[in-house]
Amino acid sequence: MLNSEWCQMDAVPSWRLWGAFSRCLPSGQRDRSRGPKVQRPRGCRRGCKFFSLTETPEDYTLMVDEEGFKELPPSEFLQVAEATWLVLNVSSHSGAAVQAAGVTKIARSVIAPLAEHHVSVLMLSTYQTDFILVREQDLSVVIHTLSQEFNIYREVGGEPVPVARDDSSNGFPRSQHAGPSPTVHPIQSPQNRFCVLTLDPETLPAIATTLIDVLFYSYRFPSDLLLTSSSGELWRMVRIGGQPLGFDECGIVAQIAGPLAAADISAYYISTFNFDHALVPEDGIGSAIEVLQRRQDGQGS
């Protein structure tokens, strides 16, 4: 967990990201023309503690912990990212004032420093919190970077254990990073409108069948099924990347989150196997596109 006073890593030390390519549904079952439609149902049977699903026009992306990964059957249609990833759970300090949603509130304090130290990250914003995924081999650099301003704890047996600043390797090899400035990737924004939703875990058994139907077979989302913000705010999506981004490049999240934070535009950020996506308030999509377009034009000049 990461806030203005301390950073805590989740108990499960190793995580994997994988994508299911060319997983086809029956013809006409779903409009797959634009953008991610569903993401992030959390919770998995047995030992799996982290499960995320995102559908895009190109593929499905799953993020699961190692226990969940062991339960997945092998398939020729699956492609697995080579690296194992660690998760930082990010949240705002309970005593802090109301802040912008999603990645915007951590753009300067977390995302930018990691980019400056050439750490590649994946981002997963949810209704209540944000997750930053970093490669296991980069852990020492992450701890060294964030410990400049944060006290860092690693959760062991449900209890936070301090990670000493001088012990940043924490059993993992130290990484050396150097590289050029990140490529400024093109953006596009389809006309889809999104709701950011959450599900009470206790209700999952009762609605599991309905939820599966919604995720894979339905055109429309049932009303009154999930909890939403009282404002009923709608969001628009900005997709980052003209071709698959890969996992090695650093600074992709920062080049989007930084300008949006500077313009005080809230944004949820969702990394997938091929592309990244930012969700911004519908009434701010014009400003967001303008801000990000200036970033792109400035790089090209």
Buried (B, 14 or more C-beta within 10 A) or exposed (E): BBBBEBBBBBEBBEBBBBBBBEEEEEEEEBEEEBBBBBBBBBEBEEEBBBBBBBBBBBBBBBBBBBBBBEEBEEEEEBEBBEBBBBBBBBBBEEEEEEEBBBBBBBBBBBBBBBBEBBBBBBBBBBBEBBBBBBBBBBBBBBBBBBBEEBBBBBBEEEEBEEBEEEEBBBEBEEBEEEEEEBEBBEBBBEEBEBBBBBBEEEEEEEBEEEBEEBBBEBEEEEEEBBEBEEEEBBBBBBBBBEEEBEBEBBBBBBBBBBBBBEBEBBBBBBBBBBBBBBBBBEEBBEBBBEBBEEBBEEEEE
